[in-house]
Amino acid sequence: MVPPTRHLAALALLTLLSACAIVRKPNTAAPNLGLTVPAGFHVAVYASGFSKPRLMALAP
C-alpha cells in the first residue's frame, strides 16, 4: 500500500503538469533537462506544426 503522502505528491505533480502540459515551441527548442517525472508518468507535448501531442520520454 502506498502511503497517503505519496498520493498527495503524485496529485500535486499531476496538477503541475496539467498546468504546463501544452507547450508550443519550435522543434529546435532545447529540452528541459532539469525536469524529472516518476516512473509510469509521461508528458504530452505539443510542438508547432503538429496537431496531436507527441509523448516525450523524460530521463532523470
URHU-V147855 format. One record per residue. N is the residue number from 0. RES is the residue in one small letter. PHI is phi in degrees with one decimal (* if undefined). Layout:
N|RES|PHI + N|RES|PHI
//
This chain:
0|m|* + 1|v|-85.4 + 2|p|-59.0 + 3|p|-57.1 + 4|t|-65.6 + 5|r|-70.2 + 6|h|-64.0 + 7|l|-65.2 + 8|a|-65.0 + 9|a|-65.2 + 10|l|-64.4 + 11|a|-63.6 + 12|l|-64.8 + 13|l|-63.1 + 14|t|-63.1 + 15|l|-62.9 + 16|l|-67.4 + 17|s|-66.5 + 18|a|-74.1 + 19|c|-118.2 + 20|a|-70.7 + 21|i|-95.6 + 22|v|-121.4 + 23|r|-109.9 + 24|k|-139.5 + 25|p|-64.2 + 26|n|-63.7 + 27|t|-83.9 + 28|a|-64.1 + 29|a|-71.7 + 30|p|-68.0 + 31|n|-82.7 + 32|l|-74.7 + 33|g|-85.7 + 34|l|-88.4 + 35|t|-121.3 + 36|v|-125.9 + 37|p|-59.6 + 38|a|-55.5 + 39|g|94.0 + 40|f|-101.9 + 41|h|-143.2 + 42|v|-123.4 + 43|a|-88.7 + 44|v|-119.1 + 45|y|-96.7 + 46|a|-109.9 + 47|s|-61.2 + 48|g|94.6 + 49|f|-119.0 + 50|s|-97.2 + 51|k|-117.1 + 52|p|-69.2 + 53|r|-108.8 + 54|l|-80.7 + 55|m|-105.7 + 56|a|-80.2 + 57|l|-111.1 + 58|a|-100.9 + 59|p|-67.1
//
